Amino acid sequence: MNTVKSPDGTLIAYEKTGNGPPVVLVHGPPDDHTCWEMVQPAMAKYLTVYAIDRRGRGQSGDTTEYKIELEFNDVAAVVDMIDEPVILLGHSHGGIVALEAALRTNNLHKLILYEPPIMDESEKPDEFLLKTFSEIESALDQGDNEKALLVHLETLLGMPPDEVDKYRATPYWTVMVNAAPTLPRELQADAEYVFDAKRFSGLTIPTLLLSGGESLPLFKEATKKLDNALPNSKIAILEGQEHDAAQTAPDLFTDEVMKFARI
């Protein structure tokens, strides 16, 4: 793993593979750079892939006080250290981070966002979300990382039990369990983030918005908001998929990304 220093001095780690135009991958919660392992080899045949560990997990550093704005700067720092324009891809919470990082760098060629959970100023977390956040925090307070992770996957994301079992049977389950303590701060940051469409009216780089055909309504609605706000965007539906197609349908996910990358 290599590192780059963020403006606040935190070291952000990334794994570099492949050859070709650069793409920076920004994972969601509760992941690290290894969440891309099922798609990274195919992408690396044609692209130079920079898969980062967001702050607070993997080999990246962290600070005592968390602010989502620090993550915006982290990703911009990774993009800016690359010596040619970058394709930036962010998933879920990482999609919000990538979207905001796009306003903090002039080194982007294209942007790909997979269901960032944005809400505008007219929306607030409903009782369901608040109750779910509380359940996750309660499980973590009891030292039960796995229970917190299960609440996130099954209750918040609506992941079917058979999909959860597939994750549980892989080494990646340990990665997610270990990252579970970062869930409350990131979920809270997402809930407090206010999407102001006017701020992105000048973001004219080509943007692909990935959306699962079976995703929860909140993700589909967020994708539509982004498409309406961004001046040069288009939506690609991942049929039959939900919020984690990079794991559940890696070939489909990679095909959409590569098709857009080559345009």
N, C-alpha and C positions, 0 to 999 in steps of 0.2 A: 504493500500500500504506500502511496505517495501522500504528501500533505501540502496544503496551501494555507497561509495565515489569513484569517478573516480580519476585518478592520478593528475588531475589539481584541485581537491577539490570540483568539482561539484557533487551534490547528484543526482543519477540516480534512479528513482522509478521503482518498478516492483510489479506486482500482482502475488502471488503464489497460485496455486490451484492444487488439484489432488494428486495422489500417484503413485510411480513407477520411472523408470529412468527419469532423468531431461531433459527437452527441453526448450531452451531459444528462444523466439519469438521476432523478430526485425521487426517492421512495416515500411512501406514506407511513402511517403508524400501523402496527408496532413493528416496523421492519428495520433492516439495515441494507447495505449494498447487495447482500446475497439474495435478496428477493428477486433479482433480475436474472438469476442463474439459468432459468429455463429459456430465456429469450436472448441473453447476452451473446452466446456463441454464434447464433445466426446473424445477429446484427454486426458482430465484429468481423464478419467476412467482407463487409463493404464499408464499415464505418470505424472510426477510432472512438471507442466507448469509454467514457469517464463515469463510472458508477460510484457515487459518493456515499459516505456514511454521514447522515445528518448529525448535527451536534447532539451529544448525549447518548450516542450508541456506537457500537463497533470501535474503531480506532480513532474516532474524532474526539476532540475535547469538549468541554462544557463550561458553563458558568453557574454560580450559585443561584443567581436570579435569571429566570428565563423570560425572554420577550420574543415574540414571533418575528419582530423586525430584525433581530440578530440573524435569524435564518435567511431572511431576504438578502442580507449582506453576505452571508456565507456563500450562497449559490452564485451571486454576482461575482464574488472573488474568484471562484473556480472558473467561471466563464471567462473572466477578464485575463486570466493567466494563460489562456490558450491563444496561440498566435494566428488564428484565422476564425472567421465567423462560425458560430456554433448553432447546432440544433439543440434546443432545451426541452426536455420531456419531464413532466411532473405528474405524479399520481396522488389523488386524494389530498390529504394535508400538504403533501409535496407539490400538488398542483397549485394551491394557493401560494406557496413559497416561490414556485417557478414563475407564476404570473406576476408577482410583485418584483421578483428579481429582474424580470424583463424591462421594468421601468428604471432599473439601476445600472444598466450596462448598455453599451452601444455595439457589443460584439455578438449580436444574435443574427442568425440567418433565418431560422424558423422556430416555431413554438408548438409543442404538443402537450395538451392538457387532458388528463383522464379523470373526469368527475371530481374536480375540486369542490368541496361542500360550501359554496359561497351562499351568503344571505345578504339581501340589501337592507337598508335602514328601516323598511316597513315590517321586517320579519324579526322575530325573536325565538329563541329556543322554546319549544313547547314543553308541556308537562312530561311527555314521554322522554324527551331528550334529557331533561333535568333529572328525572328519576333514574335513567340509565347511567348518567354521569355519577350520581350518588352511589349506585350499586358498584360501579368500578372502583371508586375511591374507598368504599367500605371493604371490599375484598382486599385491596392493597394494604389498608390499615391493619388487616388481620394477617398480613404476610402471605396471602394466597394470590400470587401472580397469575397462576393458571386460571383461577376462577375469574379474575379481572379480565383476562384475555378472552375467555369464553363469553362473558357478558358483551364485550365489544363486538366479537364476531357474530354471535348468534342473535343477540337482542338488538344491538345498534345497527349492524350491517345486514341482518336477516339471512346470514349464511346457513344453508341447509345442513343438518347433522352429518350427512354423508360427505359433504365437502370439508367440514371440520375434521372428520375422521381421517380424510386423506392428508390434511396438514399434520395431524397428530402422528401419523405413521412415518413422517419424514424428519431428518435432522433439523430442518428449518423451524420445527415447533419450538425447540429450545431457544432459538434466536428470538422468537416472538414472545415467549414467556419471560425471557430476561429483559426484553424491552418494555414490558407492560407498565413499569413504574413511570414511563414518560407519557402514558396515555392521558392522564388528567390534564396536564399542562397544555398538551396539544389540542385536545378536544375543547378545552376552555378557550384557547386562543382562536380556534375555528368558530366557536359560538359567538365570540366577541368581535370577530373580524366583520367589518361592514364593507360590502362591495359597492363602490361608487362608480357607476358606469362611465361617468364623465371623465374620470381620471385616465381611462384607457382609450379614449377617442383617437389619440394620436399613435397608438400602438399598431402600426400598419404592416408589420411583418406577417407573412403567411402563417396561419395558425390552424392546426387540426384539433378538433374537440372529439375525443373518443367517449363513447357512451354505451354501456351495456344494455342490450335489448330487454333484459329482465331485471335491470337495476331498480332500486327503490325510487319512488317518485321524487324525493328530495334531490337525488343526484340528477335525474332527468331534467327537473326544473332548473337546477343550477346550470346545466349545460345549455339550455335554451337562453338563459339570461346572458351567459357569456357570448353566445352566438349573436344575440341582438346588440351587444355592446361593442364587440370587436369589429373593426372595419374590414378585416381581410381573413375571416374565419369560415370554416366549414365543419359540419358534423359527420362523423363516420360511426354508424351503429354496429356494435359487435353483437350480432344476432345470437340469442340463446345464452348470453353471458351476463354476469352481474358486475360487481365492483373489482374483481381480481382476475381479469382475463389473462394477464401475464403469466399466471400460474395455471388457470383452468383451461385456457385455450391458447397456449403460447404461439402456435403456428398462425392462428388468426390474428392475434395481436401483432406479431412481427410483420406479417404481410401488410397490414394497414400502415404501420410505422414506416416500413421500407418504401412502400408505394409513394407516401407523402415525401419522404426524404429525397427520393430520386427526381421529383418534379423540378 
